[in-house]
Amino acid sequence: MNRENKDTPQKEGFILYIGGLSNRPSSSVFLWTHALRSIPGLRVYLWITKNIHQAESRAKDLRFFLDEDVMIFPDRFTFPFVHMLPDIEVSTQRIAVLTEILEGTRPVHIVAPVRAIMEYTIPRKVLHGALEYIETGEEIDRDALLGWLLSTGYERCHRVERPGEFSERGEILDIFPPGTNTPLRLDFFGDLLEEIRGIDPHTQRSFKAFHYAVLAPAMEALALPDCVEHACTEIVKRAEEAGWSSEQVASTMEALRNGFFTENIPSLLPVLYEGQESILNYLKEDCLIILDDPVAMMEEVETLELRARMAYEDSLERKVSPIASLDEYVMPKELLLKVLNKRHIVVAQPRSPLQEAALSRMFKRGPAHKPKEYTEKRSVEPPSKIMLLSRVGKGKETLYPLFDHLKAMVKEGHRIIIAASGERAIKRLFSLFETYGFKEICASSLDIPITGLDLDP
């Protein structure tokens, strides 16, 4: 791993490089999961990938190595100004991640494509104020609760099967909030909430009782009273510039006040709230952000900007044009880099001139911020070089160049740490290094401390 100079101003953060055991992407995930054990107090981190397919792949690897829950923060697939309601599954998945950051006490592992990072979402304060806390034994205005469900994007249905749905049958109210594994069944006696139980979405049978529950909105565009009034004020201000007729203004304001979620509701996201925020606004300043591949990521950012601009220009020709500018829907590239420049960055790629050049362009780091070698502290002093060896091939013809290079490094005064996955691999490495002329070796597997180091050719 490499770390920026300690003299770097704190507001710019630092940069770490993670080089894998091989060229396989999962090897960097493997090293990162081991590094997590040496970072006390790290509750949330964000892994940014090029697209949703890579995000799903990294999440799968993280789940395997961590044996913990890993959340994906997906992009919306469509731009909010194209007048199309977002998929309820995507909306609830995004809300679940944001709610977990706000309310969760357990470590949160988040993987997201860069497009999802650039898409503005519901502000942190608004989401926190929109959460509904319910517990057994309290009296709840059921009509008010039903109104809240409708104004936060829940769909009324006969049978609750997926997040963002609810159904009402007599004294029973079934709700499937974002972030919960199962729907919840609320059993009322009048306005008294007698019981909260989880139910199987397939059999609809209840099984586990809960004392309390947190209900999160189902969509990022909320039709809550304060949001609606703010939106109506902004619509009146912007209508003439956007080319809206008085009929369009009246019909949109009526739909908002009645809690109707029409196709143009997502396009009102910039006017529903004061200011734009992304998931980055939910994360503390010391939160680590992992960039899967900065070069590929920035190529995707430029492609996204081009596609967004073309889609926005097409939408201006439609009957109902967007109420806000493009920069109020999608974070500009310059602003993304400015925000990331203040964060602690981990690059999940071996350090290379190409990566360093890309990061230099992204973060405008000058010569004063020249990277220095860094390794996590264990029971030995940090060596001048770390090399993690994996299987490089068969036969002496393949290994001779590698060992000649290692001997040259030792003669130059470098120290070498040989890390392997277990004791059997350590024994094989001992034998292999002795064959090639290394007499005194100290090595360790990744799950036990390194206790000493003497290595001479």
C-alpha positions as CSV (number, residue, x, y, z in Angstrom):
1,M,0.0,0.0,0.0
2,N,1.2,3.5,-0.7
3,R,0.1,6.6,1.2
4,E,0.3,10.3,0.5
5,N,2.8,12.4,2.4
6,K,1.9,13.0,6.1
7,D,2.3,16.7,5.5
8,T,-0.7,16.7,3.1
9,P,-3.4,19.1,4.3
10,Q,-6.1,17.1,6.1
11,K,-8.8,18.7,4.0
12,E,-7.3,16.9,0.9
13,G,-7.2,13.5,2.6
14,F,-4.8,10.8,1.5
15,I,-4.5,8.2,-1.2
16,L,-3.9,4.4,-0.6
17,Y,-3.1,1.8,-3.2
18,I,-4.1,-1.8,-2.9
19,G,-2.2,-4.2,-5.1
20,G,-3.8,-7.6,-5.4
21,L,-2.2,-11.0,-5.2
22,S,-2.9,-11.4,-8.9
23,N,-4.6,-9.6,-11.7
24,R,-8.0,-10.9,-10.6
25,P,-10.2,-8.1,-9.2
26,S,-11.2,-10.4,-6.3
27,S,-7.6,-10.4,-5.0
28,S,-7.8,-6.7,-4.1
29,V,-11.1,-7.4,-2.3
30,F,-9.3,-10.1,-0.4
31,L,-6.6,-7.8,0.8
32,W,-9.0,-5.0,1.6
33,T,-11.1,-7.3,3.9
34,H,-7.9,-8.2,5.8
35,A,-6.9,-4.5,6.0
36,L,-10.3,-3.8,7.6
37,R,-9.2,-5.6,10.7
38,S,-6.4,-3.1,11.2
39,I,-8.7,0.0,11.0
40,P,-10.5,0.4,14.3
41,G,-13.7,2.4,14.4
42,L,-14.4,2.2,10.6
43,R,-18.2,1.8,10.5
44,V,-18.9,2.8,6.9
45,Y,-16.9,2.7,3.7
46,L,-17.9,3.2,0.0
47,W,-16.5,1.1,-2.9
48,I,-17.1,2.9,-6.2
49,T,-17.1,0.9,-9.5
50,K,-17.4,1.7,-13.1
51,N,-20.9,0.3,-13.5
52,I,-23.6,-1.7,-11.8
53,H,-22.2,-5.0,-13.2
54,Q,-18.9,-4.5,-11.5
55,A,-20.7,-3.3,-8.3
56,E,-22.5,-6.6,-8.1
57,S,-19.3,-8.5,-8.7
58,R,-17.4,-6.7,-6.0
59,A,-20.3,-7.0,-3.6
60,K,-20.3,-10.8,-4.2
61,D,-16.6,-11.0,-3.5
62,L,-16.9,-8.9,-0.3
63,R,-19.8,-11.0,1.0
64,F,-17.6,-14.1,0.5
65,F,-14.5,-12.8,2.3
66,L,-16.3,-10.8,5.0
67,D,-19.2,-13.2,5.6
68,E,-21.2,-10.0,6.4
69,D,-24.0,-8.1,4.6
70,V,-22.9,-5.9,1.8
71,M,-25.3,-3.3,0.4
72,I,-25.4,-2.1,-3.2
73,F,-26.4,1.5,-3.9
74,P,-27.7,1.2,-7.5
75,D,-28.2,3.9,-10.1
76,R,-31.7,4.6,-11.4
77,F,-31.1,3.4,-15.0
78,T,-33.1,6.4,-16.3
79,F,-32.6,10.1,-15.8
80,P,-35.3,11.8,-13.6
81,F,-36.1,14.4,-16.3
82,V,-37.3,11.8,-18.9
83,H,-40.8,11.5,-17.2
84,M,-40.7,7.9,-16.2
85,L,-41.4,6.6,-12.7
86,P,-38.3,4.8,-11.3
87,D,-38.5,1.1,-10.6
88,I,-39.8,0.6,-7.0
89,E,-37.2,-2.1,-6.3
90,V,-34.3,0.3,-7.3
91,S,-35.9,3.2,-5.3
92,T,-36.3,1.1,-2.1
93,Q,-32.8,-0.3,-2.4
94,R,-31.3,3.2,-2.6
95,I,-33.5,4.4,0.4
96,A,-32.4,1.3,2.4
97,V,-28.7,2.1,2.0
98,L,-29.3,5.8,3.0
99,T,-31.4,4.8,6.0
100,E,-28.8,2.3,7.1
101,I,-26.1,5.0,7.1
102,L,-28.4,7.2,9.2
103,E,-29.7,4.7,11.6
104,G,-27.5,1.7,11.6
105,T,-25.1,0.8,14.4
106,R,-23.4,-2.1,12.7
107,P,-20.6,-1.7,10.0
108,V,-22.0,-0.8,6.6
109,H,-20.2,-2.1,3.5
110,I,-21.5,-0.2,0.5
111,V,-20.7,-0.8,-3.2
112,A,-22.0,1.7,-5.8
113,P,-21.5,2.5,-9.5
114,V,-20.1,6.0,-10.1
115,R,-23.4,7.0,-11.8
116,A,-25.3,6.4,-8.6
117,I,-22.8,8.7,-6.8
118,M,-23.5,11.4,-9.3
119,E,-27.3,11.2,-9.1
120,Y,-28.7,13.6,-6.5
121,T,-31.0,12.1,-3.9
122,I,-33.2,13.1,-1.0
123,P,-31.2,15.3,1.4
124,R,-30.0,13.8,4.7
125,K,-32.1,16.0,7.0
126,V,-35.3,15.4,5.0
127,L,-34.9,11.6,5.1
128,H,-34.1,11.6,8.8
129,G,-37.2,13.7,9.4
130,A,-39.4,11.5,7.2
131,L,-38.6,8.3,9.1
132,E,-41.6,6.9,11.1
133,Y,-40.9,5.1,14.4
134,I,-43.6,2.8,15.7
135,E,-43.8,0.5,18.7
136,T,-46.3,-1.8,20.2
137,G,-48.7,-0.4,22.8
138,E,-48.8,3.2,21.3
139,E,-51.8,4.8,19.7
140,I,-51.4,5.7,16.1
141,D,-53.7,7.7,13.8
142,R,-54.2,5.1,11.1
143,D,-55.6,7.6,8.6
144,A,-52.4,9.7,9.1
145,L,-50.2,6.6,8.7
146,L,-52.0,5.6,5.5
147,G,-51.5,9.2,4.2
148,W,-47.8,9.0,5.0
149,L,-47.5,5.7,3.1
150,L,-49.1,7.2,0.0
151,S,-47.1,10.4,0.2
152,T,-43.8,8.6,0.5
153,G,-44.3,6.4,-2.6
154,Y,-45.7,3.2,-1.2
155,E,-48.0,1.2,-3.6
156,R,-51.3,-0.1,-2.3
157,C,-51.8,-3.7,-3.3
158,H,-53.8,-6.8,-2.4
159,R,-50.8,-8.9,-1.3
160,V,-47.5,-7.5,0.0
161,E,-44.6,-9.2,-1.7
162,R,-41.8,-6.7,-2.3
163,P,-40.4,-3.5,-0.6
164,G,-42.5,-0.4,-1.1
165,E,-45.9,-2.1,-1.0
166,F,-48.7,-2.1,1.7
167,S,-52.1,-3.6,2.1
168,E,-55.0,-3.0,4.5
169,R,-57.5,-5.6,5.7
170,G,-59.7,-4.6,8.6
171,E,-57.5,-4.2,11.7
172,I,-54.4,-5.5,9.9
173,L,-52.0,-3.3,8.0
174,D,-49.1,-5.1,6.1
175,I,-46.1,-3.0,5.1
176,F,-42.9,-3.9,3.4
177,P,-40.4,-1.0,4.4
178,P,-37.1,-0.6,2.6
179,G,-34.2,-2.2,4.5
180,T,-36.2,-5.0,6.1
181,N,-35.8,-8.6,5.2
182,T,-39.5,-9.4,5.5
183,P,-42.8,-7.4,5.4
184,L,-44.3,-6.3,8.7
185,R,-47.8,-7.0,9.9
186,L,-49.3,-4.3,12.2
187,D,-52.2,-5.6,14.2
188,F,-54.5,-2.8,15.5
189,F,-57.3,-2.6,18.0
190,G,-58.9,0.7,16.9
191,D,-55.9,3.1,16.9
192,L,-53.9,1.0,19.4
193,L,-51.0,-0.9,17.9
194,E,-51.2,-4.3,19.6
195,E,-48.6,-6.3,17.8
196,I,-45.8,-6.0,15.1
197,R,-44.8,-9.3,13.5
198,G,-42.7,-10.3,10.5
199,I,-44.5,-12.2,7.8
200,D,-43.4,-14.6,5.0
201,P,-44.1,-12.8,1.7
202,H,-44.9,-16.1,0.0
203,T,-47.2,-17.8,2.6
204,Q,-48.3,-14.5,4.3
205,R,-48.0,-16.2,7.6
206,S,-46.6,-14.3,10.6
207,F,-43.7,-15.6,12.6
208,K,-41.5,-13.2,14.6
209,A,-42.7,-10.5,16.9
210,F,-41.0,-7.1,17.1
211,H,-41.3,-4.4,19.9
212,Y,-40.7,-1.5,17.5
213,A,-40.0,-0.8,13.8
214,V,-38.6,2.0,11.6
215,L,-40.6,2.8,8.5
216,A,-38.6,4.5,5.7
217,P,-40.0,6.2,2.6
218,A,-40.3,4.1,-0.6
219,M,-39.1,6.8,-3.0
220,E,-36.6,9.7,-3.0
221,A,-39.2,12.2,-4.2
222,L,-41.6,12.7,-1.3
223,A,-45.0,14.4,-1.4
224,L,-44.9,15.4,2.3
225,P,-46.5,18.7,3.2
226,D,-43.3,20.7,3.7
227,C,-41.8,19.3,0.5
228,V,-44.9,20.0,-1.5
229,E,-45.2,23.6,-0.4
230,H,-41.5,24.2,-1.2
231,A,-42.0,22.6,-4.6
232,C,-45.1,24.7,-5.4
233,T,-43.2,27.9,-4.6
234,E,-40.3,26.9,-6.8
235,I,-42.5,25.8,-9.7
236,V,-44.2,29.2,-9.8
237,K,-40.8,30.9,-9.8
238,R,-39.4,28.7,-12.6
239,A,-42.5,28.0,-14.7
240,E,-42.0,30.9,-17.2
241,E,-38.3,30.2,-17.8
242,A,-39.1,26.5,-18.2
243,G,-41.9,27.2,-20.7
244,W,-44.7,25.7,-18.6
245,S,-48.2,26.8,-19.3
246,S,-50.6,27.8,-16.5
247,E,-52.5,24.5,-17.0
248,Q,-49.3,22.5,-16.5
249,V,-48.4,24.4,-13.4
250,A,-51.9,24.0,-11.9
251,S,-52.1,20.2,-12.7
252,T,-48.6,19.5,-11.3
253,M,-49.3,21.4,-8.1
254,E,-52.7,19.6,-7.7
255,A,-51.1,16.2,-8.2
256,L,-48.4,17.0,-5.5
257,R,-50.9,18.3,-3.0
258,N,-53.1,15.2,-3.5
259,G,-50.1,12.9,-3.2
260,F,-50.4,11.5,-6.7
261,F,-47.1,10.0,-8.0
262,T,-47.3,10.7,-11.8
263,E,-44.5,10.2,-14.3
264,N,-43.1,13.7,-13.9
265,I,-42.7,13.5,-10.1
266,P,-39.0,12.4,-10.3
267,S,-38.3,15.5,-12.5
268,L,-39.4,17.6,-9.6
269,L,-36.6,16.3,-7.3
270,P,-34.6,19.6,-7.5
271,V,-37.6,21.7,-6.4
272,L,-38.9,19.4,-3.7
273,Y,-35.9,20.1,-1.5
274,E,-33.6,23.0,-0.8
275,G,-30.2,22.2,-2.3
276,Q,-28.9,19.0,-3.9
277,E,-27.2,16.1,-2.1
278,S,-25.8,12.8,-3.1
279,I,-24.8,9.7,-1.0
280,L,-21.5,11.4,-0.3
281,N,-23.3,13.9,1.9
282,Y,-24.4,11.0,4.1
283,L,-20.9,9.9,4.8
284,K,-18.6,11.4,7.4
285,E,-15.5,13.2,6.2
286,D,-13.1,10.5,7.5
287,C,-15.0,7.8,5.6
288,L,-12.8,5.7,3.3
289,I,-13.8,5.7,-0.4
290,I,-12.4,2.9,-2.6
291,L,-12.0,3.6,-6.3
292,D,-12.1,0.3,-8.2
293,D,-10.3,1.7,-11.3
294,P,-9.9,5.5,-11.5
295,V,-9.1,5.5,-15.2
296,A,-12.2,3.4,-16.2
297,M,-14.3,5.3,-13.7
298,M,-13.5,8.7,-15.2
299,E,-14.2,7.4,-18.7
300,E,-17.6,6.3,-17.5
301,V,-18.2,9.7,-15.9
302,E,-17.4,11.5,-19.2
303,T,-19.7,9.1,-21.1
304,L,-22.5,9.7,-18.5
305,E,-22.2,13.5,-18.9
306,L,-22.5,13.2,-22.6
307,R,-25.5,10.9,-22.4
308,A,-27.2,13.1,-19.8
309,R,-26.7,16.2,-21.9
310,M,-28.2,14.6,-25.0
311,A,-31.2,13.2,-23.0
312,Y,-31.7,16.6,-21.4
313,E,-31.7,18.4,-24.7
314,D,-34.2,15.9,-26.1
315,S,-36.5,16.5,-23.1
316,L,-36.5,20.2,-23.7
317,E,-38.4,19.5,-27.0
318,R,-41.1,17.6,-25.2
319,K,-44.5,19.0,-24.1
320,V,-43.4,19.2,-20.5
321,S,-39.8,20.3,-20.2
322,P,-37.6,19.9,-17.1
323,I,-38.2,22.4,-14.4
324,A,-34.5,22.6,-13.4
325,S,-31.1,22.7,-15.1
326,L,-29.1,19.6,-15.9
327,D,-26.6,20.3,-13.1
328,E,-29.4,20.1,-10.5
329,Y,-30.2,16.5,-11.6
330,V,-26.7,15.1,-12.1
331,M,-23.5,16.1,-10.3
332,P,-21.0,17.7,-12.8
333,K,-17.7,16.0,-13.2
334,E,-15.8,19.0,-11.8
335,L,-17.9,19.0,-8.6
336,L,-17.5,15.2,-8.2
337,L,-13.7,15.6,-8.3
338,K,-13.8,18.5,-5.9
339,V,-15.8,16.5,-3.4
340,L,-13.6,13.4,-3.8
341,N,-10.5,15.5,-3.4
342,K,-11.4,16.2,0.3
343,R,-11.9,12.5,1.0
344,H,-9.6,9.6,2.0
345,I,-9.2,7.6,-1.2
346,V,-8.2,3.9,-1.6
347,V,-7.3,2.8,-5.1
348,A,-8.1,-0.9,-5.6
349,Q,-5.4,-1.4,-8.3
350,P,-1.7,-2.0,-8.2
351,R,0.1,1.3,-8.3
352,S,1.3,2.2,-11.8
353,P,2.4,5.3,-13.8
354,L,-1.0,5.2,-15.6
355,Q,-3.0,5.2,-12.3
356,E,-0.7,7.9,-10.8
357,A,-1.1,10.1,-13.9
358,A,-4.9,9.7,-13.7
359,L,-5.0,10.5,-10.0
360,S,-2.8,13.5,-10.6
361,R,-5.2,14.9,-13.2
362,M,-8.2,14.1,-11.0
363,F,-6.9,15.6,-7.7
364,K,-4.5,18.2,-9.0
365,R,-1.8,16.9,-6.6
366,G,1.5,18.8,-6.9
367,P,5.1,17.7,-6.3
368,A,4.7,18.5,-2.6
369,H,2.3,15.6,-2.3
370,K,4.7,12.9,-3.7
371,P,3.6,9.5,-2.4
372,K,5.6,7.7,0.3
373,E,5.7,4.0,1.0
374,Y,3.3,2.9,3.7
375,T,2.3,-0.3,5.4
376,E,0.0,-1.1,8.3
377,K,1.8,-1.4,11.6
378,R,2.3,-4.8,13.1
379,S,5.0,-6.2,15.4
380,V,7.9,-5.2,13.1
381,E,9.0,-1.8,11.9
382,P,7.5,-0.9,8.5
383,P,9.8,-2.3,5.7
384,S,10.9,-0.3,2.8
385,K,9.1,-2.5,0.3
386,I,6.2,-5.0,0.5
387,M,5.8,-7.7,-2.1
388,L,2.9,-10.2,-2.0
389,L,3.8,-13.2,-4.1
390,S,1.3,-15.4,-5.8
391,R,1.6,-18.3,-8.3
392,V,3.7,-16.9,-11.1
393,G,4.0,-20.1,-13.2
394,K,5.8,-23.4,-13.4
395,G,9.5,-24.2,-14.1
396,K,12.8,-22.5,-13.3
397,E,12.7,-20.5,-16.6
398,T,9.6,-18.6,-15.2
399,L,11.0,-18.1,-11.7
400,Y,14.6,-17.2,-12.4
401,P,13.9,-13.5,-13.4
402,L,11.7,-13.1,-10.3
403,F,14.3,-14.3,-7.9
404,D,17.1,-12.4,-9.6
405,H,14.9,-9.3,-9.1
406,L,14.4,-10.1,-5.4
407,K,18.1,-10.6,-4.8
408,A,18.9,-7.3,-6.4
409,M,16.3,-5.6,-4.1
410,V,17.9,-7.2,-1.0
411,K,21.4,-6.0,-2.1
412,E,20.0,-2.5,-2.4
413,G,18.9,-2.7,1.3
414,H,15.2,-3.4,0.8
415,R,13.3,-5.7,3.1
416,I,10.9,-8.2,1.7
417,I,7.8,-9.7,3.4
418,I,6.5,-12.9,2.0
419,A,2.8,-13.4,2.8
420,A,0.8,-16.5,2.1
421,S,-2.7,-17.8,2.8
422,G,-1.7,-20.5,5.3
423,E,1.0,-22.5,7.0
424,R,1.2,-25.1,4.2
425,A,1.9,-22.3,1.7
426,I,4.5,-20.9,4.0
427,K,6.4,-24.2,4.1
428,R,6.3,-24.4,0.3
429,L,7.7,-20.9,0.1
430,F,10.5,-21.7,2.5
431,S,11.5,-24.7,0.4
432,L,11.2,-22.7,-2.8
433,F,13.4,-19.8,-1.6
434,E,16.1,-22.1,-0.3
435,T,16.3,-23.7,-3.7
436,Y,17.0,-20.4,-5.3
437,G,19.7,-19.4,-2.8
438,F,17.9,-17.6,0.0
439,K,19.2,-18.9,3.3
440,E,17.5,-17.1,6.1
441,I,13.8,-16.4,5.7
442,C,11.0,-15.2,8.0
443,A,7.5,-15.3,6.6
444,S,3.9,-15.4,7.8
445,S,0.4,-16.3,6.7
446,L,-2.1,-13.4,6.6
447,D,-3.9,-14.5,9.7
448,I,-1.0,-14.5,12.2
449,P,1.4,-11.7,13.1
450,I,4.9,-11.3,11.5
451,T,7.4,-11.6,14.4
452,G,10.7,-11.0,12.8
453,L,12.5,-10.4,9.6
454,D,16.0,-11.4,8.3
455,L,16.5,-12.3,4.7
456,D,19.9,-12.6,3.0
457,P,20.7,-14.0,-0.4
